[in-house]
Amino acid sequence: PREFYRDHEVFDFDMDAIFARNWVMLGFECEIGEKPGSYLATEIGLTPIVILRGKEGDIVGFNNSCRHR
């Protein structure tokens, strides 16, 4: 039913049961790029995430928000 997809309680349940408790694939390594500083910005549920390639070529991820906020 349409109401199932528009209900805020169902949405909140999904956010908690799926996105807050499980690993979620955000993309493939090739989507980030090979140069240090290359990045992929996306979301997990309602949380903005940025994944980037570090100076040594490693891949790291962070909440995409201002540190001073």
CHARMM-style PDB file with segment names, atoms N, HN, CA, C and O in Angstrom:
ATOM      1  N   PRO     1       0.820  -1.212   0.000  1.00  0.00      PROA
ATOM      2  CA  PRO     1       0.000   0.000   0.000  1.00  0.00      PROA
ATOM      3  C   PRO     1       0.855   1.263   0.000  1.00  0.00      PROA
ATOM      4  O   PRO     1       1.951   1.288   0.560  1.00  0.00      PROA
ATOM      5  N   ARG     2       0.345   2.293  -0.626  1.00  0.00      PROA
ATOM      6  HN  ARG     2      -0.545   2.273  -1.082  1.00  0.00      PROA
ATOM      7  CA  ARG     2       1.070   3.557  -0.739  1.00  0.00      PROA
ATOM      8  C   ARG     2       1.443   4.125   0.629  1.00  0.00      PROA
ATOM      9  O   ARG     2       2.536   4.666   0.794  1.00  0.00      PROA
ATOM     10  N   GLU     3       0.564   4.010   1.592  1.00  0.00      PROA
ATOM     11  HN  GLU     3      -0.324   3.570   1.458  1.00  0.00      PROA
ATOM     12  CA  GLU     3       0.814   4.576   2.928  1.00  0.00      PROA
ATOM     13  C   GLU     3       2.074   3.984   3.564  1.00  0.00      PROA
ATOM     14  O   GLU     3       2.768   4.657   4.325  1.00  0.00      PROA
ATOM     15  N   PHE     4       2.360   2.726   3.245  1.00  0.00      PROA
ATOM     16  HN  PHE     4       1.796   2.179   2.626  1.00  0.00      PROA
ATOM     17  CA  PHE     4       3.545   2.066   3.790  1.00  0.00      PROA
ATOM     18  C   PHE     4       4.819   2.808   3.382  1.00  0.00      PROA
ATOM     19  O   PHE     4       5.769   2.886   4.160  1.00  0.00      PROA
ATOM     20  N   TYR     5       4.838   3.346   2.178  1.00  0.00      PROA
ATOM     21  HN  TYR     5       4.066   3.283   1.546  1.00  0.00      PROA
ATOM     22  CA  TYR     5       6.023   4.030   1.666  1.00  0.00      PROA
ATOM     23  C   TYR     5       6.092   5.490   2.082  1.00  0.00      PROA
ATOM     24  O   TYR     5       7.128   6.132   1.915  1.00  0.00      PROA
ATOM     25  N   ARG     6       5.018   6.014   2.613  1.00  0.00      PROA
ATOM     26  HN  ARG     6       4.176   5.492   2.749  1.00  0.00      PROA
ATOM     27  CA  ARG     6       4.984   7.429   2.992  1.00  0.00      PROA
ATOM     28  C   ARG     6       4.898   7.644   4.502  1.00  0.00      PROA
ATOM     29  O   ARG     6       4.903   8.784   4.966  1.00  0.00      PROA
ATOM     30  N   ASP     7       4.819   6.569   5.260  1.00  0.00      PROA
ATOM     31  HN  ASP     7       4.815   5.643   4.883  1.00  0.00      PROA
ATOM     32  CA  ASP     7       4.652   6.656   6.703  1.00  0.00      PROA
ATOM     33  C   ASP     7       5.985   6.991   7.377  1.00  0.00      PROA
ATOM     34  O   ASP     7       6.988   6.320   7.134  1.00  0.00      PROA
ATOM     35  N   HSD     8       6.000   8.015   8.215  1.00  0.00      PROA
ATOM     36  HN  HSD     8       5.185   8.560   8.413  1.00  0.00      PROA
ATOM     37  CA  HSD     8       7.241   8.448   8.883  1.00  0.00      PROA
ATOM     38  C   HSD     8       7.753   7.403   9.869  1.00  0.00      PROA
ATOM     39  O   HSD     8       8.964   7.257  10.033  1.00  0.00      PROA
ATOM     40  N   GLU     9       6.865   6.684  10.520  1.00  0.00      PROA
ATOM     41  HN  GLU     9       5.881   6.802  10.386  1.00  0.00      PROA
ATOM     42  CA  GLU     9       7.299   5.648  11.460  1.00  0.00      PROA
ATOM     43  C   GLU     9       7.989   4.501  10.726  1.00  0.00      PROA
ATOM     44  O   GLU     9       8.988   3.972  11.212  1.00  0.00      PROA
ATOM     45  N   VAL    10       7.473   4.117   9.576  1.00  0.00      PROA
ATOM     46  HN  VAL    10       6.661   4.547   9.182  1.00  0.00      PROA
ATOM     47  CA  VAL    10       8.106   3.071   8.774  1.00  0.00      PROA
ATOM     48  C   VAL    10       9.467   3.555   8.289  1.00  0.00      PROA
ATOM     49  O   VAL    10      10.442   2.804   8.318  1.00  0.00      PROA
ATOM     50  N   PHE    11       9.537   4.800   7.848  1.00  0.00      PROA
ATOM     51  HN  PHE    11       8.745   5.411   7.824  1.00  0.00      PROA
ATOM     52  CA  PHE    11      10.806   5.382   7.402  1.00  0.00      PROA
ATOM     53  C   PHE    11      11.830   5.382   8.534  1.00  0.00      PROA
ATOM     54  O   PHE    11      12.971   4.967   8.336  1.00  0.00      PROA
ATOM     55  N   ASP    12      11.429   5.846   9.722  1.00  0.00      PROA
ATOM     56  HN  ASP    12      10.501   6.183   9.884  1.00  0.00      PROA
ATOM     57  CA  ASP    12      12.340   5.872  10.869  1.00  0.00      PROA
ATOM     58  C   ASP    12      12.806   4.465  11.235  1.00  0.00      PROA
ATOM     59  O   ASP    12      13.970   4.263  11.581  1.00  0.00      PROA
ATOM     60  N   PHE    13      11.899   3.500  11.160  1.00  0.00      PROA
ATOM     61  HN  PHE    13      10.954   3.664  10.879  1.00  0.00      PROA
ATOM     62  CA  PHE    13      12.265   2.110  11.443  1.00  0.00      PROA
ATOM     63  C   PHE    13      13.321   1.622  10.444  1.00  0.00      PROA
ATOM     64  O   PHE    13      14.317   1.014  10.837  1.00  0.00      PROA
ATOM     65  N   ASP    14      13.099   1.889   9.161  1.00  0.00      PROA
ATOM     66  HN  ASP    14      12.290   2.383   8.842  1.00  0.00      PROA
ATOM     67  CA  ASP    14      14.063   1.486   8.135  1.00  0.00      PROA
ATOM     68  C   ASP    14      15.422   2.133   8.355  1.00  0.00      PROA
ATOM     69  O   ASP    14      16.450   1.469   8.226  1.00  0.00      PROA
ATOM     70  N   MET    15      15.439   3.414   8.684  1.00  0.00      PROA
ATOM     71  HN  MET    15      14.603   3.954   8.790  1.00  0.00      PROA
ATOM     72  CA  MET    15      16.707   4.105   8.923  1.00  0.00      PROA
ATOM     73  C   MET    15      17.471   3.442  10.056  1.00  0.00      PROA
ATOM     74  O   MET    15      18.688   3.273   9.973  1.00  0.00      PROA
ATOM     75  N   ASP    16      16.765   3.067  11.109  1.00  0.00      PROA
ATOM     76  HN  ASP    16      15.777   3.204  11.176  1.00  0.00      PROA
ATOM     77  CA  ASP    16      17.415   2.441  12.258  1.00  0.00      PROA
ATOM     78  C   ASP    16      17.777   0.990  11.981  1.00  0.00      PROA
ATOM     79  O   ASP    16      18.897   0.571  12.274  1.00  0.00      PROA
ATOM     80  N   ALA    17      16.856   0.220  11.424  1.00  0.00      PROA
ATOM     81  HN  ALA    17      15.947   0.561  11.185  1.00  0.00      PROA
ATOM     82  CA  ALA    17      17.064  -1.218  11.243  1.00  0.00      PROA
ATOM     83  C   ALA    17      18.037  -1.540  10.116  1.00  0.00      PROA
ATOM     84  O   ALA    17      18.737  -2.550  10.177  1.00  0.00      PROA
ATOM     85  N   ILE    18      18.092  -0.703   9.096  1.00  0.00      PROA
ATOM     86  HN  ILE    18      17.523   0.118   9.046  1.00  0.00      PROA
ATOM     87  CA  ILE    18      18.939  -1.006   7.945  1.00  0.00      PROA
ATOM     88  C   ILE    18      20.226  -0.191   7.965  1.00  0.00      PROA
ATOM     89  O   ILE    18      21.319  -0.758   7.991  1.00  0.00      PROA
ATOM     90  N   PHE    19      20.108   1.120   7.953  1.00  0.00      PROA
ATOM     91  HN  PHE    19      19.221   1.581   7.931  1.00  0.00      PROA
ATOM     92  CA  PHE    19      21.282   1.977   7.768  1.00  0.00      PROA
ATOM     93  C   PHE    19      22.100   2.183   9.036  1.00  0.00      PROA
ATOM     94  O   PHE    19      23.305   2.419   8.946  1.00  0.00      PROA
ATOM     95  N   ALA    20      21.497   2.104  10.193  1.00  0.00      PROA
ATOM     96  HN  ALA    20      20.519   1.913  10.266  1.00  0.00      PROA
ATOM     97  CA  ALA    20      22.237   2.349  11.431  1.00  0.00      PROA
ATOM     98  C   ALA    20      22.887   1.094  11.996  1.00  0.00      PROA
ATOM     99  O   ALA    20      23.728   1.196  12.890  1.00  0.00      PROA
ATOM    100  N   ARG    21      22.524  -0.088  11.502  1.00  0.00      PROA
ATOM    101  HN  ARG    21      21.842  -0.171  10.776  1.00  0.00      PROA
ATOM    102  CA  ARG    21      23.013  -1.329  12.106  1.00  0.00      PROA
ATOM    103  C   ARG    21      23.798  -2.225  11.170  1.00  0.00      PROA
ATOM    104  O   ARG    21      24.303  -3.264  11.594  1.00  0.00      PROA
ATOM    105  N   ASN    22      23.913  -1.849   9.910  1.00  0.00      PROA
ATOM    106  HN  ASN    22      23.503  -1.005   9.565  1.00  0.00      PROA
ATOM    107  CA  ASN    22      24.556  -2.723   8.942  1.00  0.00      PROA
ATOM    108  C   ASN    22      25.587  -1.969   8.119  1.00  0.00      PROA
ATOM    109  O   ASN    22      25.531  -0.746   7.986  1.00  0.00      PROA
ATOM    110  N   TRP    23      26.525  -2.721   7.572  1.00  0.00      PROA
ATOM    111  HN  TRP    23      26.570  -3.714   7.680  1.00  0.00      PROA
ATOM    112  CA  TRP    23      27.451  -2.145   6.611  1.00  0.00      PROA
ATOM    113  C   TRP    23      26.678  -1.831   5.333  1.00  0.00      PROA
ATOM    114  O   TRP    23      25.822  -2.606   4.907  1.00  0.00      PROA
ATOM    115  N   VAL    24      26.986  -0.701   4.736  1.00  0.00      PROA
ATOM    116  HN  VAL    24      27.682  -0.071   5.082  1.00  0.00      PROA
ATOM    117  CA  VAL    24      26.304  -0.286   3.514  1.00  0.00      PROA
ATOM    118  C   VAL    24      27.367   0.020   2.464  1.00  0.00      PROA
ATOM    119  O   VAL    24      28.286   0.799   2.717  1.00  0.00      PROA
ATOM    120  N   MET    25      27.242  -0.587   1.296  1.00  0.00      PROA
ATOM    121  HN  MET    25      26.495  -1.220   1.091  1.00  0.00      PROA
ATOM    122  CA  MET    25      28.187  -0.296   0.214  1.00  0.00      PROA
ATOM    123  C   MET    25      27.899   1.086  -0.347  1.00  0.00      PROA
ATOM    124  O   MET    25      26.762   1.402  -0.699  1.00  0.00      PROA
ATOM    125  N   LEU    26      28.930   1.901  -0.426  1.00  0.00      PROA
ATOM    126  HN  LEU    26      29.853   1.645  -0.139  1.00  0.00      PROA
ATOM    127  CA  LEU    26      28.755   3.270  -0.910  1.00  0.00      PROA
ATOM    128  C   LEU    26      29.237   3.467  -2.333  1.00  0.00      PROA
ATOM    129  O   LEU    26      28.838   4.426  -2.993  1.00  0.00      PROA
ATOM    130  N   GLY    27      30.067   2.597  -2.804  1.00  0.00      PROA
ATOM    131  HN  GLY    27      30.392   1.818  -2.268  1.00  0.00      PROA
ATOM    132  CA  GLY    27      30.586   2.737  -4.158  1.00  0.00      PROA
ATOM    133  C   GLY    27      31.764   1.807  -4.369  1.00  0.00      PROA
ATOM    134  O   GLY    27      32.164   1.062  -3.475  1.00  0.00      PROA
ATOM    135  N   PHE    28      32.308   1.870  -5.570  1.00  0.00      PROA
ATOM    136  HN  PHE    28      31.983   2.476  -6.296  1.00  0.00      PROA
ATOM    137  CA  PHE    28      33.469   1.073  -5.924  1.00  0.00      PROA
ATOM    138  C   PHE    28      34.730   1.921  -5.818  1.00  0.00      PROA
ATOM    139  O   PHE    28      34.679   3.141  -5.978  1.00  0.00      PROA
ATOM    140  N   GLU    29      35.848   1.280  -5.552  1.00  0.00      PROA
ATOM    141  HN  GLU    29      35.890   0.290  -5.422  1.00  0.00      PROA
ATOM    142  CA  GLU    29      37.124   1.983  -5.424  1.00  0.00      PROA
ATOM    143  C   GLU    29      37.422   2.827  -6.662  1.00  0.00      PROA
ATOM    144  O   GLU    29      37.953   3.932  -6.545  1.00  0.00      PROA
ATOM    145  N   CYS    30      37.089   2.323  -7.831  1.00  0.00      PROA
ATOM    146  HN  CYS    30      36.657   1.426  -7.927  1.00  0.00      PROA
ATOM    147  CA  CYS    30      37.379   3.040  -9.073  1.00  0.00      PROA
ATOM    148  C   CYS    30      36.568   4.335  -9.200  1.00  0.00      PROA
ATOM    149  O   CYS    30      36.932   5.202  -9.994  1.00  0.00      PROA
ATOM    150  N   GLU    31      35.487   4.485  -8.444  1.00  0.00      PROA
ATOM    151  HN  GLU    31      35.192   3.781  -7.798  1.00  0.00      PROA
ATOM    152  CA  GLU    31      34.687   5.706  -8.493  1.00  0.00      PROA
ATOM    153  C   GLU    31      35.358   6.869  -7.773  1.00  0.00      PROA
ATOM    154  O   GLU    31      35.020   8.027  -8.017  1.00  0.00      PROA
ATOM    155  N   ILE    32      36.298   6.572  -6.896  1.00  0.00      PROA
ATOM    156  HN  ILE    32      36.573   5.631  -6.698  1.00  0.00      PROA
ATOM    157  CA  ILE    32      36.965   7.625  -6.125  1.00  0.00      PROA
ATOM    158  C   ILE    32      38.049   8.297  -6.947  1.00  0.00      PROA
ATOM    159  O   ILE    32      38.280   9.497  -6.798  1.00  0.00      PROA
ATOM    160  N   GLY    33      38.701   7.564  -7.793  1.00  0.00      PROA
ATOM    161  HN  GLY    33      38.513   6.589  -7.915  1.00  0.00      PROA
ATOM    162  CA  GLY    33      39.820   8.113  -8.549  1.00  0.00      PROA
ATOM    163  C   GLY    33      41.128   7.696  -7.931  1.00  0.00      PROA
ATOM    164  O   GLY    33      41.157   7.219  -6.797  1.00  0.00      PROA
ATOM    165  N   GLU    34      42.218   7.868  -8.663  1.00  0.00      PROA
ATOM    166  HN  GLU    34      42.195   8.256  -9.584  1.00  0.00      PROA
ATOM    167  CA  GLU    34      43.522   7.397  -8.199  1.00  0.00      PROA
ATOM    168  C   GLU    34      44.379   8.484  -7.562  1.00  0.00      PROA
ATOM    169  O   GLU    34      45.311   8.171  -6.820  1.00  0.00      PROA
ATOM    170  N   LYS    35      44.087   9.739  -7.832  1.00  0.00      PROA
ATOM    171  HN  LYS    35      43.330   9.993  -8.434  1.00  0.00      PROA
ATOM    172  CA  LYS    35      44.899  10.834  -7.300  1.00  0.00      PROA
ATOM    173  C   LYS    35      44.529  11.129  -5.848  1.00  0.00      PROA
ATOM    174  O   LYS    35      43.351  11.100  -5.492  1.00  0.00      PROA
ATOM    175  N   PRO    36      45.533  11.416  -5.000  1.00  0.00      PROA
ATOM    176  CA  PRO    36      45.230  11.837  -3.636  1.00  0.00      PROA
ATOM    177  C   PRO    36      44.311  13.071  -3.650  1.00  0.00      PROA
ATOM    178  O   PRO    36      44.520  14.003  -4.427  1.00  0.00      PROA
ATOM    179  N   GLY    37      43.320  13.059  -2.801  1.00  0.00      PROA
ATOM    180  HN  GLY    37      43.151  12.302  -2.170  1.00  0.00      PROA
ATOM    181  CA  GLY    37      42.361  14.153  -2.757  1.00  0.00      PROA
ATOM    182  C   GLY    37      41.101  13.886  -3.559  1.00  0.00      PROA
ATOM    183  O   GLY    37      40.117  14.613  -3.427  1.00  0.00      PROA
ATOM    184  N   SER    38      41.121  12.839  -4.399  1.00  0.00      PROA
ATOM    185  HN  SER    38      41.921  12.249  -4.505  1.00  0.00      PROA
ATOM    186  CA  SER    38      39.904  12.455  -5.118  1.00  0.00      PROA
ATOM    187  C   SER    38      38.874  12.001  -4.097  1.00  0.00      PROA
ATOM    188  O   SER    38      39.234  11.454  -3.055  1.00  0.00      PROA
ATOM    189  N   TYR    39      37.604  12.221  -4.384  1.00  0.00      PROA
ATOM    190  HN  TYR    39      37.312  12.665  -5.230  1.00  0.00      PROA
ATOM    191  CA  TYR    39      36.595  11.884  -3.379  1.00  0.00      PROA
ATOM    192  C   TYR    39      35.281  11.453  -4.014  1.00  0.00      PROA
ATOM    193  O   TYR    39      35.043  11.644  -5.206  1.00  0.00      PROA
ATOM    194  N   LEU    40      34.443  10.868  -3.179  1.00  0.00      PROA
ATOM    195  HN  LEU    40      34.636  10.713  -2.210  1.00  0.00      PROA
ATOM    196  CA  LEU    40      33.090  10.480  -3.525  1.00  0.00      PROA
ATOM    197  C   LEU    40      32.196  10.959  -2.385  1.00  0.00      PROA
ATOM    198  O   LEU    40      32.400  10.561  -1.238  1.00  0.00      PROA
ATOM    199  N   ALA    41      31.226  11.793  -2.675  1.00  0.00      PROA
ATOM    200  HN  ALA    41      31.061  12.116  -3.607  1.00  0.00      PROA
ATOM    201  CA  ALA    41      30.293  12.283  -1.663  1.00  0.00      PROA
ATOM    202  C   ALA    41      28.952  11.585  -1.864  1.00  0.00      PROA
ATOM    203  O   ALA    41      28.434  11.514  -2.979  1.00  0.00      PROA
ATOM    204  N   THR    42      28.403  11.075  -0.773  1.00  0.00      PROA
ATOM    205  HN  THR    42      28.823  11.132   0.133  1.00  0.00      PROA
ATOM    206  CA  THR    42      27.137  10.344  -0.838  1.00  0.00      PROA
ATOM    207  C   THR    42      26.436  10.424   0.510  1.00  0.00      PROA
ATOM    208  O   THR    42      26.822  11.223   1.363  1.00  0.00      PROA
ATOM    209  N   GLU    43      25.428   9.618   0.708  1.00  0.00      PROA
ATOM    210  HN  GLU    43      25.115   8.968   0.015  1.00  0.00      PROA
ATOM    211  CA  GLU    43      24.706   9.590   1.978  1.00  0.00      PROA
ATOM    212  C   GLU    43      24.472   8.151   2.406  1.00  0.00      PROA
ATOM    213  O   GLU    43      24.298   7.258   1.576  1.00  0.00      PROA
ATOM    214  N   ILE    44      24.472   7.944   3.720  1.00  0.00      PROA
ATOM    215  HN  ILE    44      24.613   8.669   4.394  1.00  0.00      PROA
ATOM    216  CA  ILE    44      24.007   6.696   4.310  1.00  0.00      PROA
ATOM    217  C   ILE    44      22.752   7.074   5.077  1.00  0.00      PROA
ATOM    218  O   ILE    44      22.831   7.740   6.110  1.00  0.00      PROA
ATOM    219  N   GLY    45      21.610   6.660   4.587  1.00  0.00      PROA
ATOM    220  HN  GLY    45      21.546   6.119   3.748  1.00  0.00      PROA
ATOM    221  CA  GLY    45      20.354   7.098   5.193  1.00  0.00      PROA
ATOM    222  C   GLY    45      20.236   8.606   5.052  1.00  0.00      PROA
ATOM    223  O   GLY    45      20.137   9.123   3.939  1.00  0.00      PROA
ATOM    224  N   LEU    46      20.245   9.310   6.169  1.00  0.00      PROA
ATOM    225  HN  LEU    46      20.326   8.891   7.073  1.00  0.00      PROA
ATOM    226  CA  LEU    46      20.169  10.773   6.163  1.00  0.00      PROA
ATOM    227  C   LEU    46      21.507  11.429   6.476  1.00  0.00      PROA
ATOM    228  O   LEU    46      21.583  12.651   6.608  1.00  0.00      PROA
ATOM    229  N   THR    47      22.557  10.630   6.595  1.00  0.00      PROA
ATOM    230  HN  THR    47      22.495   9.637   6.488  1.00  0.00      PROA
ATOM    231  CA  THR    47      23.865  11.145   6.988  1.00  0.00      PROA
ATOM    232  C   THR    47      24.752  11.367   5.769  1.00  0.00      PROA
ATOM    233  O   THR    47      25.039  10.420   5.037  1.00  0.00      PROA
ATOM    234  N   PRO    48      25.194  12.609   5.540  1.00  0.00      PROA
ATOM    235  CA  PRO    48      26.120  12.856   4.427  1.00  0.00      PROA
ATOM    236  C   PRO    48      27.511  12.301   4.752  1.00  0.00      PROA
ATOM    237  O   PRO    48      28.031  12.493   5.852  1.00  0.00      PROA
ATOM    238  N   ILE    49      28.095  11.615   3.780  1.00  0.00      PROA
ATOM    239  HN  ILE    49      27.672  11.459   2.887  1.00  0.00      PROA
ATOM    240  CA  ILE    49      29.400  10.958   3.940  1.00  0.00      PROA
ATOM    241  C   ILE    49      30.307  11.391   2.793  1.00  0.00      PROA
ATOM    242  O   ILE    49      29.853  11.559   1.662  1.00  0.00      PROA
ATOM    243  N   VAL    50      31.591  11.572   3.093  1.00  0.00      PROA
ATOM    244  HN  VAL    50      31.960  11.436   4.013  1.00  0.00      PROA
ATOM    245  CA  VAL    50      32.573  11.806   2.044  1.00  0.00      PROA
ATOM    246  C   VAL    50      33.666  10.747   2.192  1.00  0.00      PROA
ATOM    247  O   VAL    50      34.178  10.513   3.286  1.00  0.00      PROA
ATOM    248  N   ILE    51      34.009  10.117   1.079  1.00  0.00      PROA
ATOM    249  HN  ILE    51      33.592  10.307   0.189  1.00  0.00      PROA
ATOM    250  CA  ILE    51      35.062   9.110   1.033  1.00  0.00      PROA
ATOM    251  C   ILE    51      36.149   9.673   0.128  1.00  0.00      PROA
ATOM    252  O   ILE    51      35.870  10.110  -0.989  1.00  0.00      PROA
ATOM    253  N   LEU    52      37.386   9.660   0.612  1.00  0.00      PROA
ATOM    254  HN  LEU    52      37.613   9.305   1.519  1.00  0.00      PROA
ATOM    255  CA  LEU    52      38.452  10.247  -0.204  1.00  0.00      PROA
ATOM    256  C   LEU    52      39.703   9.408  -0.175  1.00  0.00      PROA
ATOM    257  O   LEU    52      39.896   8.556   0.692  1.00  0.00      PROA
ATOM    258  N   ARG    53      40.547   9.673  -1.150  1.00  0.00      PROA
ATOM    259  HN  ARG    53      40.391  10.365  -1.855  1.00  0.00      PROA
ATOM    260  CA  ARG    53      41.839   8.996  -1.233  1.00  0.00      PROA
ATOM    261  C   ARG    53      42.870   9.887  -0.563  1.00  0.00      PROA
ATOM    262  O   ARG    53      43.037  11.052  -0.927  1.00  0.00      PROA
ATOM    263  N   GLY    54      43.568   9.316   0.434  1.00  0.00      PROA
ATOM    264  HN  GLY    54      43.433   8.370   0.730  1.00  0.00      PROA
ATOM    265  CA  GLY    54      44.561  10.064   1.187  1.00  0.00      PROA
ATOM    266  C   GLY    54      45.874  10.231   0.441  1.00  0.00      PROA
ATOM    267  O   GLY    54      46.027   9.758  -0.685  1.00  0.00      PROA
ATOM    268  N   LYS    55      46.823  10.910   1.082  1.00  0.00      PROA
ATOM    269  HN  LYS    55      46.699  11.295   1.997  1.00  0.00      PROA
ATOM    270  CA  LYS    55      48.125  11.193   0.473  1.00  0.00      PROA
ATOM    271  C   LYS    55      48.898   9.937   0.095  1.00  0.00      PROA
ATOM    272  O   LYS    55      49.623   9.924  -0.900  1.00  0.00      PROA
ATOM    273  N   GLU    56      48.744   8.884   0.888  1.00  0.00      PROA
ATOM    274  HN  GLU    56      48.155   8.895   1.696  1.00  0.00      PROA
ATOM    275  CA  GLU    56      49.458   7.631   0.646  1.00  0.00      PROA
ATOM    276  C   GLU    56      48.663   6.669  -0.236  1.00  0.00      PROA
ATOM    277  O   GLU    56      49.089   5.536  -0.458  1.00  0.00      PROA
ATOM    278  N   GLY    57      47.509   7.115  -0.740  1.00  0.00      PROA
ATOM    279  HN  GLY    57      47.163   8.036  -0.560  1.00  0.00      PROA
ATOM    280  CA  GLY    57      46.687   6.261  -1.585  1.00  0.00      PROA
ATOM    281  C   GLY    57      45.627   5.477  -0.836  1.00  0.00      PROA
ATOM    282  O   GLY    57      44.836   4.753  -1.441  1.00  0.00      PROA
ATOM    283  N   ASP    58      45.613   5.626   0.503  1.00  0.00      PROA
ATOM    284  HN  ASP    58      46.256   6.214   0.994  1.00  0.00      PROA
ATOM    285  CA  ASP    58      44.611   4.921   1.292  1.00  0.00      PROA
ATOM    286  C   ASP    58      43.232   5.561   1.114  1.00  0.00      PROA
ATOM    287  O   ASP    58      43.131   6.722   0.717  1.00  0.00      PROA
ATOM    288  N   ILE    59      42.196   4.819   1.400  1.00  0.00      PROA
ATOM    289  HN  ILE    59      42.278   3.876   1.722  1.00  0.00      PROA
ATOM    290  CA  ILE    59      40.830   5.316   1.271  1.00  0.00      PROA
ATOM    291  C   ILE    59      40.256   5.477   2.666  1.00  0.00      PROA
ATOM    292  O   ILE    59      40.301   4.551   3.476  1.00  0.00      PROA
ATOM    293  N   VAL    60      39.719   6.654   2.942  1.00  0.00      PROA
ATOM    294  HN  VAL    60      39.683   7.406   2.284  1.00  0.00      PROA
ATOM    295  CA  VAL    60      39.148   6.962   4.261  1.00  0.00      PROA
ATOM    296  C   VAL    60      37.776   7.587   4.072  1.00  0.00      PROA
ATOM    297  O   VAL    60      37.479   8.156   3.022  1.00  0.00      PROA
ATOM    298  N   GLY    61      36.943   7.475   5.098  1.00  0.00      PROA
ATOM    299  HN  GLY    61      37.184   7.013   5.951  1.00  0.00      PROA
ATOM    300  CA  GLY    61      35.610   8.049   5.037  1.00  0.00      PROA
ATOM    301  C   GLY    61      35.305   8.862   6.284  1.00  0.00      PROA
ATOM    302  O   GLY    61      35.793   8.559   7.373  1.00  0.00      PROA
ATOM    303  N   PHE    62      34.498   9.892   6.114  1.00  0.00      PROA
ATOM    304  HN  PHE    62      34.102  10.139   5.230  1.00  0.00      PROA
ATOM    305  CA  PHE    62      34.137  10.793   7.207  1.00  0.00      PROA
ATOM    306  C   PHE    62      32.683  11.227   7.079  1.00  0.00      PROA
ATOM    307  O   PHE    62      32.108  11.196   5.991  1.00  0.00      PROA
ATOM    308  N   ASN    63      32.097  11.629   8.197  1.00  0.00      PROA
ATOM    309  HN  ASN    63      32.564  11.653   9.081  1.00  0.00      PROA
ATOM    310  CA  ASN    63      30.829  12.349   8.124  1.00  0.00      PROA
ATOM    311  C   ASN    63      31.115  13.647   7.392  1.00  0.00      PROA
ATOM    312  O   ASN    63      32.084  14.336   7.707  1.00  0.00      PROA
ATOM    313  N   ASN    64      30.299  13.981   6.437  1.00  0.00      PROA
ATOM    314  HN  ASN    64      29.511  13.421   6.181  1.00  0.00      PROA
ATOM    315  CA  ASN    64      30.521  15.182   5.632  1.00  0.00      PROA
ATOM    316  C   ASN    64      29.873  16.380   6.318  1.00  0.00      PROA
ATOM    317  O   ASN    64      28.762  16.782   5.972  1.00  0.00      PROA
ATOM    318  N   SER    65      30.580  16.942   7.292  1.00  0.00      PROA
ATOM    319  HN  SER    65      31.482  16.615   7.573  1.00  0.00      PROA
ATOM    320  CA  SER    65      30.084  18.112   8.011  1.00  0.00      PROA
ATOM    321  C   SER    65      31.254  18.990   8.414  1.00  0.00      PROA
ATOM    322  O   SER    65      32.397  18.536   8.467  1.00  0.00      PROA
ATOM    323  N   CYS    66      30.966  20.229   8.693  1.00  0.00      PROA
ATOM    324  HN  CYS    66      30.038  20.599   8.651  1.00  0.00      PROA
ATOM    325  CA  CYS    66      32.002  21.171   9.119  1.00  0.00      PROA
ATOM    326  C   CYS    66      32.479  20.809  10.508  1.00  0.00      PROA
ATOM    327  O   CYS    66      31.666  20.528  11.389  1.00  0.00      PROA
ATOM    328  N   ARG    67      33.782  20.811  10.718  1.00  0.00      PROA
ATOM    329  HN  ARG    67      34.442  21.039  10.003  1.00  0.00      PROA
ATOM    330  CA  ARG    67      34.339  20.480  12.037  1.00  0.00      PROA
ATOM    331  C   ARG    67      33.955  21.505  13.086  1.00  0.00      PROA
ATOM    332  O   ARG    67      33.807  21.156  14.257  1.00  0.00      PROA
ATOM    333  N   HSD    68      33.792  22.755  12.699  1.00  0.00      PROA
ATOM    334  HN  HSD    68      33.913  23.039  11.748  1.00  0.00      PROA
ATOM    335  CA  HSD    68      33.488  23.807  13.668  1.00  0.00      PROA
ATOM    336  C   HSD    68      32.004  23.881  14.002  1.00  0.00      PROA
ATOM    337  O   HSD    68      31.603  24.651  14.875  1.00  0.00      PROA
ATOM    338  N   ARG    69      31.204  23.103  13.329  1.00  0.00      PROA
ATOM    339  HN  ARG    69      31.530  22.478  12.620  1.00  0.00      PROA
ATOM    340  CA  ARG    69      29.754  23.157  13.539  1.00  0.00      PROA
ATOM    341  C   ARG    69      29.341  22.632  14.868  1.00  0.00      PROA
ATOM    342  OT1 ARG    69      28.151  22.616  15.183  1.00  0.00      PROA
TER     343      ARG     69
END
